[in-house]
Amino acid sequence: MIRDNRRIDPETGEVRQGAGKTAEQPSPAAPAEAPRPDDGVSAQLAERTADLQRLQAEYSNYRKRVERDRVVVREQAVANVLAELLPVLDDIGRARDHGELTGGFAKVSEALESAVGKLGLSAFGTKGEAFDPTVHEALMHSYSAEVTEPTCVEILQPGYRLGERVLRPARVAVAEPEEPSQGSASETGEAGEAAADPEDN
């Protein structure tokens, strides 16, 4: 069967009715809606994220703790070595006080003192400073009218610090102010003797 689908009738030259129309095509189906993530998946994702954050915080705390422990161990090791060298430094100090620190021994002692100084060791204890029981050890005690508070009047052995840590307290002789009762008693005795003299005359 042959159909003439021409729009213009070749015989009459008129436009044919209904010509050029094509069969109606079915409209394309609407795209299917994308599936929504299930609530269970969202909960699992949130839980895994929280676990990861917690693990990261624990690891950060672990690193800080290890670094802090490493510093403490290093400081303790340095303190132990320097504590063993304190008697040597005492001998050097005594030799210097007696004028025996000369020649090559003087250079060696200077190098040693410089080395321990770089490690943070410092001596303390000065004649005339106030007595502090946290850093001074009193080996001798006396009274003096020349002081107004417990004072280190003599340094028997210097103390040493490593940073803020006291490795050895300074051993000192301490003088305290004279007690008021001592002074008043002596004054009373002198006054009594002066009063007794006129009666004897």
Secondary structure, 3 states (H helix, E strand, C coil): CCCCCCCECCCCCCECCCCCCCCCCCCCCCCCCCCCCCHHHHHHHHHHHHHHHHHHHHHHHHHHHHHHHHHHHHHHHHHHHHHHHHHHHHHHHHHHHCCCCCHHHHHHHHHHHHHHHHCCEEEECCCCCECCCCCEEEEEEEEECCCCCCEEEEEEECEEEECCEEEECEEEEEEEECCHHHHHHHHHHHHHHHHHHHHHC
